[in-house]
Amino acid sequence: MVVIEQVAPDSIGRELDLEAGDMLLKVNDQPVEDCLDARFWLAEESVLLEIQKANGELWELAVDKEVADDLGLAFEHPQPRSCGNQCIFCFVHQLPRGLRSTLYVMDEDYRFSFLYGAYVTLSNLSEADLQRIINQQLSPLYVSVHTTNPQLRNRMLHREVAPILPLLQRLLAGGIAMHTQVVVCPEWNDADELKRTINDLHALGEGILSLALVPVGLTGQRTGLPRLRVPTAGEAAEVLDLLEPLQETYRNERGTRWVFAADEWYLRAGRDIPDYSDYEDFPQLENGVGMIADFRHQARRLLARIRSSFHLQLTAVTGRSFAAELAAFLQKLEDKSRVQIESVAVESRLFGGDVSVAGLVAGRDIVTQLENLQLGSALLVPDVMLREGTDIFLDNLTIAQLAEQLGVPVKKVAATPSGLWQGVRWAANLSQKINRSH
């Protein structure tokens, strides 16, 4: 059964007198386990609902509708299944203490892979899970492969799991498409092992939609964990040297480069980021693949349409890895609009190690590194530093607390050129209001 959390106004569900707190038990005599079951079975034209009302009454409701019609019901979110792996590079194991409790949840849930694009290893699937994925066509999935060498994969996941290739083949035969990734760890799954994995995955056919190569990320909190290191500049260059001819071959064969490297490889190797068009439809953007090329593309479009100018001095923060790119954009923005924005690369001292991305900068990191600086009229903070949909940093500091401690207005902005420009306009309006009040 699954709890109904909301019923949309003017919906079929409202006409049926369904309410938040009611429970959907079955659809057409099929038990409903979660929101995915509900969505799948409710897609039929004729449905018989078995409902348990909040007061305990049992209702049966017959509904005839079009296949595309939605009942207007929002269901409770499933609780994530826990991960039984002990991956040598697991980020949860590298977290410092004192963060939000949800950050320590080790989830491995194919439902979240389908719903949100979360990467899973598929190491905890039962036969019933496999049948459900295929029957309900939960596609595409996002799969962390890491290596197609069964023995090496067991070592990297630190447990014995089923070989990945037969599992992928079964899903593909069932009509399930997949995006894949490899977290590359030097001296583990790089070099010849990486080449083997790329070739094995590509040989599976067009159902493997893309492959992303991501360098391992290590914090300073690795006491008692397996010995790992980040790739050197030379090793990053070797990965790109392996990748680029394969991309050309695959593009000639199938019309797609198919395998892509995260931006971090190019930064580490000191090489130019590929052109925007080289990333095709950006299938792995959320995995850090093509973010800089996309940012540059958006920046060019924004700068071409800016007609306003502002006499403002602001500060914008980011992580170390994106600092040079942000500074280059802000200089062009100043040339076009006269607004002066000082970019500050904030070190992630909370995590330490090799962490350099903006999304892992804590509120206290910003306070300690900016408290003695002249920040201008306002501080712009990218939304990736905050919990999605909130004003709360990883360490539970809030935007309001940050503003109070730094003594300057703080604005959360989208981590895009347009988001920064909206922050500029917000700061300009705020400055005008302050001037009028005086």
N, C-alpha and C positions, 0 to 999 in steps of 0.2 A: 504494500500500500504506500501511497505517497500523499502528503498533505498539500492541500490547495492553499497557497499563501495569498493570492489576489484573484479577484474576478473583475474583469474589465467592464466599465459601464457600457450599456447598449450592446452587450455581447450575448451570444447564445447561452453561455453559462449563467448570466444574470437572469435571462428569461426562465431558466430552469430553477431559479431560486437557490443556486449554489452560492456558498459564502466562504470567506477565508476561515480556515480551521476545519472545514470538511475534509474527509479523506476519500481518495479514489482507490477503491479496492481492486476492481476488475474492469476490463473493457472487453465485451464479447466473450465473457467467461475466461479471459486470459488474465492471470494475476499481474498486477502492476508493481514493479519493484522500485522504480525511480522515475525521474522526469523523462528519461529517454524512452522507457517503456510507454509512458503516457503519450508522448509525441508520436511514437510509432503506431500504436494501436488506434489512436484517435484520428489517424489519417484516413480511415475507412469512411465510405459514404454512409453506411448505416452502423450505428454503434449503440450498444446496450451498456449503460454505465451502472456499476454497483457502487453506491456511495454510502459512507457512514458519516452521518451528520455529527456536528460537534456535540450534540446532546445525546448521541448514542443511537439514534434512529437509523435504520437501514432503508435506503431508497434504491429503486431500480428505475432508470430513466432511459427511454428509447429515443434516439435522435436520428433523423434523416437529414442529410446535408450534402453539400458538394464536397468533393475530395479536398479542395483548396480552402474550405471554410475552417476557421479557427474558432474554438469554443470560448476563447478569451480567458483561459485559465493559466495562471502562473503557479508553478509547483515549487516545493522546497528543494533546495540544492542538496545533492547527495554528499554524504561524508566521504572524503577521499580514502581509498584503500592504501594501507601502509606499504612501504617498500621493504622487501626482505634482503635487498642487496647491501653490500658494504663496499661500494665502488671506491677505488683507490683515490679518486679525485673528487669524491662527493663534497659538494659545497656546504651542505648542512653540517657535516663533521668539522668544518673549518670556521664555524661561526663563533664569535666571542659571546660571552655570557651577557645577559641583561637586555636582550632585544625582545621584540614582540614574540609571544609564544607561538604564533602561527608560522614564524620563520623556521622553527625547528621541526616542523612536520615533514616527514619523509614520505611523500606520496608517490605511488606508482599505480595509476588508474587509467585504463584505456578510455574510460568515459570522459575524463578531463582532456585527454589527447584529442578526442573527436570534438568536444565542445569548445576548447580554448586553444588548441595547438600546443598543449604541454607535451614535452618529449617523455616517452616511456621506453623501457627496455624490453617490454613484453615478457619478462621473466616470470611473472606470477599468473599467467593466463591458465585457466582450467579449460577443459574441453567444452564446458557450457559457455564460458566466455567467448571462445573461438566461434562457436555456433551462433551466439548472439550477435557478435560483430558482423558475421557474414549475413545472417538472416535479416538484420536490421540495416545492413549496408552502412555501417558507421565508418564513413570514408570522406576525406582522407584521414589517416592516422599519422602521427609524428613519432618516429622511432629512433631511439639512440642505439646505433649498431656498435660503434667503437672499433670493432674488428669482426671479420667473418671467420677468423681462426678460432675454432671452438675451445681449444685449450687456453689460448691467450685470453679469450673473453671470460672464461671462468676465473682466471687470475685477476683480471681487471675488475670484475664484479664481486670478487672474493667469495664466490659460492659456485656450486655446480648448477648450471642451467642448461636447458635444451639448446642444441645448436640453432643459431639464428636463421641460417639460410633455408632449411626446410619449413620453418615457421613462416617466413616471409613468402615463400612459394605457395604455401597453402592459402594465405590471405589473398595473395594476388589471384590465385585460381578462383577464389570466391568473389572476385570483383572489387576488392579493397585496394585503393591506391594509397601510396605512402610517400611522405617526405622523410628524409633520413639525415642523420648527423653522425659525425665522428669527432669526439673530443680527443685531440691528438696530444699524446704524452711522449716527450722525448725518451728514446731508448725502450719504449714499450710497444706502441702501435704505429710508429712512424716508419719512414724509409720503405723497405720492401714489404713490410706488413701493411702499410698504408696503401701501397700500389695494389697489393692483392685485394684488399677490401674494396677499393674503388672499382677494380675490374669485375669482382664478383657481383657487386650491386648493380653495376651497369648491365651486366649480362642477364639480369632478371627481367629486363624489358621495360616498356614504357610505363608500367604501373608504378615503378619507383620514380616519382615525379621529379625529385631533386635530391642532391646530397650536399650538405654543408660541412666544411672542415673548420673546426673551431679549436684554437689553442687552449690548452689547459690553463685554468685560472687558479692561482694559489694565494691564500691569505697568509698572514703571519701567525695563524693559530693552528699549527699542524703538529703539536707535540703528541707523540705516540702514533702518528699516522705513517703510512708508507712513504718512503723517500721518493719525492718527485721534484722536478724542476721545470721551469718554463723554457720554451724554445729560445735559443740564441738567435742573433740576427742571421747568422749563416744557416741555421736550420730552417728559419722562416723562408729564406731564399730558396732552399732546397725543396720545400713544400710547393712554393710557387713554380719552380722549375719543373716539378712533376706535374703540376696541375695544368699549366697553360697549354702544352701540346695536346693533352687529353681533351681539354675544352674544344680546341679546334677540330680534333678528330670527331668528337661527338656531335658538334654543330654540323659538320659535313654529312654525318650519317643520319641524324634525326632532326636537324634544324634547331637544336638547343645545346647550349654549353653544358647543361645538366649539373655539373659539379662546380661549386663555388667556394671561394675562400672568404672567411670572415675578414673584416677590415683590418683587424689587429695584425694579420700576417703581413700586410703591405707596410703598415707602420713599423713593425719590428724589423723588416728587411730593408727599410728605407726606400721603398719603391713607390711609384706613382699609383694612386688609386685608379682602377679602370674607369672607362667612360660610363655614363649613365646607361646607355643602350646595351652595354655588355652584360648588365644584370637582367636583361629581358623583362619578365614580369615580376621581378623581385620576390621569388618564392620563399626566400629565407631571410627577409628583412628583419623580422623580430629576433633572429639569431645573430644579429650583428653583421649581416652580409649585405653590403651595399648601402649602409646607412650614410656614409660620407658622400657617396655619389648622389644619393637622393637628396641630402641636405644641400649640396651644391646646385642641383637642378632647381630645387625650390627657391634657393637664394637668388639665382639669376632671374627667375620669374617675378619675385617680389621686388627686387631692385629696379626692374624695368618699369614697374607701375607706380613707384613712390613719387609723389609730387609735393609732399609736405616737408617742412623743416622745423626743427625744434632746437632751442638753445637749452640743452639739458646735459647734465653730467650724471651718469648712472654707473652701476656695477652689475656685472653678470657673473655667476659662478658656473663652473663645470668641473668635470674630472680631468685628470692629467692627460689621458689619451686623446681627448677631443679639444684640448686647449688651443693648439695651433690653428686648427680649422675654425674654431669660433673666433679667435682673434682676427684671422684673415677676413672673415665675413663682417665683423664689426667695423673694421677699417673701411670696407666698401660702403657699409651703411652710413658711416660718418661722412664720407665723401659725398654721398647722395643727400643726406638729410641734416647734416651738421650736428646731430646728436652724438655726444661722446660717451661711449660705454667702455669702461675698463673691464676686461675679462680677467678673472682670477681662477687659476687651476688649484682646486682644493684637494689636498692629499687625504686619502682615506686612512687616517690614523687608527680609527676604530678597528678596521680589518687588517691593516698592515700588509706585509708581503708584496705581491706583485699587483695588487688591486689598483686599477687606475680609471675605472669607469665612473661616470657621474651617478649612475643608479645605486652605487654602494658608498656614497658620501653621506655621512651622518650629520645631524644638526649640530652636534658639539664640534665636529670637525670644522664646520663653517664659522662657528663662534670663535674658536681658538685661533683660527688663521686670518680672520677679518677684523677682529675686535679693535685693533690699533690702526686700521686703515681709514682713509677718507673715502667714503663710499658714495658721495654725491647725494642726489635727491632721493634715490631709492635703490633697492637691491632686487634683481631679477633672479629667481630660482627656477630651474627646469623641473617640470612635473615628474620626471623620472626619478627624482630624489625622494619622492613622497609616496606613501602608500596610495594605491590607485583609488581615486575618488575622495581622498581626504587631504588634509593639510598637516599630516603627521609624518615625520622622518623615521628612519629605521630605528633610531634610539628613543622614539616617543616624544622628542621635542616637537613642538608645533610651530607653524609659521608665525603665530602671534607671539610666542615666547622668543623666537629668533629675532623678531622685530624689536621686542622690548630689550633684549640683551645687547643688540647692536645699536639701538637708538636710531633706527632708520626704517621707513616703510619698506615692507617686503611683499613682493608680488610673485605668486606662482604662475609660470607661463608654460605653454606647450614647448617642448624641446625641438622647435622648428623655426625657420626664419620668420614665418608669419606670426608665430607665437611670441618671439622676441619683439617684433614690431608692434604687436598689440600691447605688450608690456610698456613699450615706449609711449604709446598713445595714452595708456593708463597713467603713467607717471606725469605726462604733460597736463592731463586734466587735473590730477591731484595738485600739481604745482600752481595751476591757475586758481583752484579753489583756495589754496593757502594764501596766495597773493591777494585775492579779493577779500579774504577775512581780515587781512591786515590793512 
